[in-house]
Amino acid sequence: MRAAAILALALIAAALPAHAELSATAHFANPTERYGHGALGPGHEFESLRITVRRSTGDGKGLFSGATNLTYDLTLGPDLVWEDTAPRVMDLDGDGVPEIIVVQSSLSQGSRLIVLTLDKGKPVLAVDGPFVGERNHWLSVIGAGDLDGDGRPEIALIDAPHRLGKLVIYRYLRGKLTEVGRGGDVSNHHYGADHALGGLRDCAQQPEMIVASFDWSRLVALRLSPDGRVTRRELGADTSPAAFDAALSCKI
């Protein structure tokens, strides 16, 4: 994908003043039925990703002077949709500028991972991962952060959580996605649900990915080591939403 070929931006443009601090929120808009995959249930494939950027401005000496909101609609062409539980907004690389992590799907080539960032307050493409290569093949994001403790951010996802259950971990660095880890036989999503379960936790040790075994018989914690190995630890037989919540709260 290149932004000019994919994204039609409807925006209110303004130059960033000095000493502006940026934050952002994002949500999907304009549901569409042109893909019809249904992995997230009816009405959960979208034409548009709506990003609101908030500029809090000051004089550079800690004095706040005001805030301005700018809204951008990133609307896809007829062969693509946004297909995700929700866009994730976070400062992934620690540079003070938020990124937006989201899954996009092609009507013919299935899903891929997209990372957007802000350039002078305006959303731009940071990197796009490869399409999986076939229709109705979805990627479910687990979460993002420094998973192996080396100071560099990773993004973890499950490739086809309903029929393959393959863990894939990418490192995001300098606008590139590099695969650094793989695992298998896990899931975090029931077909037709509009949300995923699990995510990332840090219980005063190394961050862990909380998922289910592929058959949903066990709750599982995964860790990424600096050499790319993924280790697996079972947390119990309860895979209810309450058990996932307890695991994310470090109670089990």
Residue pairs with C-beta under 8 A, 6 or more apart in sequence:
1 104
1 112
1 114
1 125
1 128
2 125
3 124
3 125
5 77
6 76
6 77
6 80
7 74
7 75
7 76
7 125
8 73
8 74
8 75
8 77
9 72
9 73
9 74
9 75
9 123
10 72
10 73
10 75
11 70
11 71
11 72
11 73
11 122
12 70
12 71
13 70
13 122
14 68
14 70
14 121
15 120
16 55
16 120
16 121
17 55
17 57
18 60
19 57
19 58
19 59
19 60
20 55
20 56
20 57
20 121
21 55
21 56
21 57
21 58
21 96
22 53
22 54
22 55
22 96
22 97
22 98
22 118
22 121
23 53
23 54
23 56
23 98
24 51
24 52
24 53
24 54
24 89
24 98
24 100
24 118
24 123
25 51
25 52
25 54
25 89
26 49
26 50
26 51
26 52
26 87
26 89
26 100
26 102
27 49
27 50
27 86
27 87
28 46
28 48
28 49
28 50
28 82
28 84
28 86
28 87
29 46
29 47
29 48
29 49
29 50
29 73
30 46
30 47
30 48
30 75
31 43
31 44
31 45
31 46
31 47
32 45
32 46
32 47
32 81
33 45
34 45
34 78
34 81
34 107
35 45
35 81
35 83
35 105
35 107
36 45
37 45
37 83
37 105
37 135
37 136
37 138
38 192
39 83
39 136
39 138
39 162
39 189
39 191
39 192
40 83
40 84
40 85
40 192
40 193
40 194
41 192
41 193
41 194
44 83
44 194
45 81
45 82
45 83
45 105
46 81
46 82
46 83
47 75
47 76
47 81
47 82
48 73
48 74
48 75
48 76
48 82
49 73
49 74
49 82
49 87
49 100
49 102
50 71
50 72
50 73
50 74
51 71
51 72
51 74
51 87
51 100
51 116
51 123
52 69
52 70
52 71
52 72
53 69
53 70
53 71
53 72
53 118
53 121
53 122
53 123
54 67
54 68
54 69
55 67
55 68
55 69
55 70
55 121
56 64
56 66
56 67
57 64
57 65
57 66
57 67
57 68
58 64
58 65
59 65
70 121
70 122
72 122
72 123
74 116
74 123
76 82
76 104
79 106
79 107
79 108
80 104
80 105
80 106
80 107
81 104
81 105
81 107
82 102
82 103
82 104
82 105
83 103
83 104
83 105
83 111
83 138
84 102
84 103
84 104
84 141
85 140
85 141
85 189
85 194
85 195
85 196
87 100
87 101
87 102
88 100
88 101
88 102
88 141
88 143
88 144
89 98
89 99
89 100
90 98
90 99
90 101
90 144
91 97
91 98
91 99
92 99
92 101
92 115
92 144
92 153
92 155
92 172
93 99
93 153
93 172
93 173
94 153
97 117
97 118
98 117
98 118
99 115
99 116
99 117
99 126
99 172
100 115
100 116
100 117
100 123
101 113
101 114
101 115
101 141
101 144
101 155
102 113
102 114
102 116
103 111
103 112
103 113
103 114
103 138
103 139
103 140
103 141
103 157
104 111
104 112
104 114
104 128
105 111
105 112
105 138
106 112
106 131
106 135
107 135
108 135
109 131
109 132
109 133
109 134
109 135
110 131
110 132
110 133
110 134
110 135
110 136
110 137
110 138
111 131
111 132
111 137
111 138
111 139
112 128
112 129
112 130
112 131
112 132
112 139
113 128
113 129
113 139
113 141
113 155
113 157
113 170
113 177
114 125
114 127
114 128
114 129
115 125
115 126
115 127
115 128
115 155
115 172
115 177
116 123
116 124
116 125
116 126
117 123
117 124
117 126
118 124
126 175
127 172
127 175
127 176
127 177
129 170
129 177
132 139
132 159
132 160
137 160
138 160
138 161
138 162
139 157
139 158
139 159
139 160
140 157
140 158
140 161
140 187
140 188
140 189
140 196
141 155
141 156
141 157
141 196
142 156
142 157
142 158
142 167
142 188
142 196
142 198
142 199
142 200
142 209
142 211
143 155
143 156
143 199
143 200
143 209
144 153
144 154
144 155
144 156
144 172
144 200
145 153
145 154
145 200
145 202
145 207
146 152
146 153
146 154
146 207
147 154
147 156
147 169
147 200
147 207
147 209
147 223
147 224
148 154
148 180
148 206
148 224
148 225
148 226
149 206
149 207
149 226
150 226
152 171
152 173
153 171
153 172
153 173
154 169
154 170
154 171
154 172
154 180
154 181
154 224
155 169
155 170
155 172
155 177
156 167
156 168
156 169
156 170
156 200
156 209
156 224
157 167
157 168
157 169
157 170
158 165
158 166
158 167
158 168
158 186
158 187
158 188
158 189
158 211
159 165
159 166
159 167
159 168
160 166
161 186
161 187
161 188
161 189
161 196
162 187
162 189
162 191
165 184
165 185
165 186
165 187
165 214
166 182
166 183
166 184
166 186
167 181
167 182
167 183
167 184
167 186
167 209
167 211
167 222
167 230
168 179
168 181
168 182
169 179
169 180
169 181
169 182
169 224
169 230
170 177
170 178
170 179
170 180
171 177
171 178
171 179
171 180
180 224
180 228
181 224
181 228
181 229
181 230
182 230
183 222
183 230
183 232
184 214
185 213
185 214
186 211
186 212
186 213
186 214
186 220
186 222
187 211
187 212
187 213
187 214
187 216
188 196
188 197
188 198
188 211
188 212
189 196
189 197
197 212
197 239
197 241
197 244
198 209
198 210
198 211
198 212
198 244
198 247
198 248
199 209
199 210
199 248
200 207
200 208
200 209
200 210
201 207
201 208
201 210
201 221
201 247
201 248
201 249
201 250
202 208
203 250
204 250
206 223
207 223
208 221
208 222
208 223
208 233
209 221
209 222
209 223
209 224
210 219
210 220
210 221
210 222
210 235
210 244
210 247
210 248
211 220
211 222
212 218
212 219
212 220
212 239
213 220
213 234
213 239
216 239
217 237
217 239
218 234
218 235
218 236
218 237
218 239
219 234
219 235
219 236
219 237
219 238
219 239
219 243
219 244
219 247
219 252
220 232
220 233
220 234
220 235
221 232
221 233
221 234
221 235
221 247
222 230
222 231
222 232
222 233
223 230
223 231
223 233
224 230
225 231
235 243
235 247
235 252
236 243
236 252
243 252
246 252
